[in-house]
Amino acid sequence: MTVTVITDSSACLPAELRARWGIREVPLHILLGDADLRDGIDDVPADIYAREHVSTAGTGPEELADAYRTGLAESSGVVAVHISSALSGTFGTAEHAAARIGAGVRVIDSKSAGMGTGFVALAAARAAADGADLDGVVAAADAAKRRSHAYLAVQRLDNLRRSGRIGSAAAWLGTALSLKPLLALDDGKLVLAQRIRTFSKAVAAMIDRVCDVVGDRPAALAVHHVANPQGAQDVAGALAERLPACAPALITDMCSTLAVHVGAGAVAVCVDLNPEGAQLN
């Protein structure tokens, strides 16, 4: 039996990719008034990022334990790849759930979000499909973490300020809400990468950063957006023009849980510097 790979809805993995590689998904949660909505399962308002009295929560311990037990019953082991522990409590909950089940479940902190997490899950699933054992699948996931990069440009900083997910950039948020900075994930934390005054310049800086990281190598690229499909298309088009060795970027809506934190108009790029995974199929 092969190893089962499980991730959470923050990975923004399209259903067809999850089906292709046999990746299972557990939902993060959106708390809207008295409603507890499961991201990727329940009907979430399209403008959830603009709603008042909305917050998010990680995957619950019983949800995780149930998913791990089911996966373990049907395979030789489970590798669970989750959103950065600096951004969500899901990883900590997952560790406790896995400890209750036993050594057959390994939990990976992706140190990322969006397809930064998704690329790690895909690397694990490819290794499992190639027949790797539990240790081999974990090693593939760990290697993917080291070659991952993620950048984010936001239209407004209000959502990030309210959510407290801004990390080391928090010191200037109170007086700098007019900025449209370039943000990056660094060791799982969302940090300031560059101070910029306009959104268009932040997007241009993000494209430059991605091109610098990738260089002439093939890499897998994903572009996420929140209610900004044209912006995402423009970023993907610019990357295609400047990075001819890379396959066209995967473009997806940002999952609702992440959208709540980054707000309308946001555009993000995730990079996997693995040439073997560059085709995203």
N, C-alpha and C positions, 0 to 999 in steps of 0.2 A: 504494500500500500504506500502511496505517496504522502508527503507531508501536506497538511492543510494550511493555507495562508488566510488569515483574517485581518481586516483593517476596519477603520471606522469611517463614517460619512464625511469627515473633514478631508479625506483624501481626494475628493472630487473625481473619483474614477468613473468614467462612463460605464453604463451597464454592459455594453458590448465587450469592453476590455475585461471587466470582472468575469463575465461568462467565458470569454476566450481562455482565460488563465485560471479559472476555477477559484477566484478570490471571493471570500465571503465578507459581508459588510455588516457592522453593527451601527446603530444610529447614535449620534449625539442628540441633545435635546434643546428645544427652544421653548422658553417659558413666556407665554403671552397672557397676561392676566391670570386667570385660573386654569388656563389650558396648558398642558404639557404635550408639545408636538415633537414627534420623532422625525429628525431630519432625514429626508430621502424616503420616508414611508407615509407620513401623514400629510394632508394638504396644508401647506404653509402659505400664508398670504404673500403674494409676489412682492409687495412693498414692505416686507417684514423689517428691513433695515431702517425704515422711516417711522416705525411704530413707537409709541411711548410705552413705558412699562413693559419692555421686553428685555429678557436676559437669556443666557444660555447655560447649559449644564452638561457635564460629561456623561458618558454612558454609565448606566447603573451597574452595580456589582452583580446582581442576578442576571441581567442581560448578558454581561460578559461571561459569567460562569456557564450559563446555558449554552452560549455559542461555543465556548471552549470544549465543554463536555461533548456536544454534538460532533464537533470537528474531530475530537480525539477518538470517538467511537467509530468513526468512518475512515480513519487514517492511522499512520504510524506516529504521528505527532502533530502539534499545532505551533505555528509561528504567528504571533499576533503583532502587527505593526500599527502603532498608534501615533496620534498627533503629539507634538512636542510637549513634554511635561512642564515646560515653562509657560505654555499657553492654555493648558487644560489639566484638570485633575484626572482625566481618563487613564493616563498611564499608571498613576499610583493605584487607582482602583483596580486596574488590570493586573498589576503585580500581586495584589492581595488575592484576587480571584484565582490567578494561576497557582499561587502557593497552596490554596485549598485543594486543588485538583492533583498536582504532582509534577514531576520532572518532565512529563510529556508535553507540557505547554511552556513555550518560551515567549517572553514579551519584549518587544523592541521599542525603544523610544526613538522615533524617527528624527527627532530634533528639527522637525519641519512641520509644514501644514500644506493643504492643497495637494497638488501633484508632487510637491516635494516629499510628502508622505506616500503618495501614490506610486512614485518611481521606486521607492524602497520596497513597497509591497509587490510591485511587478518583478523586481529583481529576485525577491524571495520565491515568487511563484514560478518564474522561469527555472530557477535552480531546482525546485521541487519537481517540475515537469521533466527535467533532465535526469531525475532519479537520485538527487542528492538526499542524504539522510538529514536528520534534524540539525545536527551540528553544521552540516554543509549549507543548509538553507539559512540558518542564523548568520553564518559567515558571509553569504551573499548579501543579506540585508545590511549587515554592518559595513560592507564595502560600499554599498550604494549610498549610505549615509555620508560617507567621506567625500563622495564626488558630487554631492547635491548642492545647488545654490538656488536662492529664491529672493525676488525683489518685488517691491510693492510701491505703487504710486496712488495716493488717495486725493480725492477732490476736497474733502474736509477732514479735519482732525477731531471733530466733535465725538464721533462714535468711538474712536480709539481712546480718547480722553475718558469718556464715561466708563468704558469697559476695563480700563487699567491694564491693557495688554501691550503698552508701548515700551516697557522696559526702561533702558537707560536714557531714552529720549524724554522721559516724563518731566525732567527739570525745566525744559523750555516750553512745554505745552501750554501752560497757563497764560503766557504772554505772547505766544507766537502762532495763534490759530490762523493767521493769514498766510502762513507758510504752506507750501505744497511739497513737502520734503520727499526725497527718495528714501525708502525704508528697506531694510534687509533682514533676513533671518541669520543670526550669528549664534552658533551653538544652541539653537533652539529658541533664542530670544529675539523679539522684534526690536531692532535698534535703528538709530539714525545713520544712514549711509552718506547723505549729502543734503546740505541746506539749500533749498531752491524756493523761488518766489512764485512761480507759475506752474500750473499742472502740466502744460505742454512741455516745459523744460524738464520737469521731473520725469515725464515719459521718455523724452529724448535721452536723458541721463541714464535711465533704466536700460534702454536699448544699448547704449554705449557700454554699460557695465556687463551686460550679457555677452556682447560681442567680444569684449576683452577676455572674459572668462573662457569662452568657447574657443576663440582663435580660429585656426584652420581645421580643427578636429570635427568629426561627426559627433553629434550629441542629440539627445531627445529634448524637445522643448514643449512646454505647455503654457498657454496664456489663459488666465482667468479674468473675469470681469463681473462687476455688479451693475446691472442695468446700463451697460455701456458696450453693446455689441460692436458698434462701429469703431470705438477706440481699440477694442481687442483685435479687430480685423486689421486696423492700421498697424498695430504693433507687430502682429504676425507677418504682415506684408513686408515691413521694414526688416524684420529678422530674416525672412526668406531671401531678400535681396542681398543682405550683407553677410549671410552665413550659408553659402551655396552647398557646403558639405553636409548640412543638416536637412533632414526631412522636414516637410511643412509642420509648423507647430500645431499641436492639438489645442483647439479653442473650446472652452467650456464656461458656463456660468459658474461663479463661485458658489459653493454650497451655502444654504441659508444660515447655518451656524456662523460661518466666517463672515458672511455679508453683514450680519448684525454688528460686527465689530469694526468693519472697515468702511461701511457706508456706500451710498450711491455713487457711481462713476468710477470706483476703484478699478485699477488694472494691475495684474500681477503676472510675473513670468517665473516659472520654475524650470530648472535645468538639470539634466542628468548627463554627466560627461562620459557615460558608458557607450562606446561605439556599437557594442552588440545589441543594446536596447534602443538604438537610435530610430528605428523604424516604427516604434509604438504600435505594433500589431500583435 
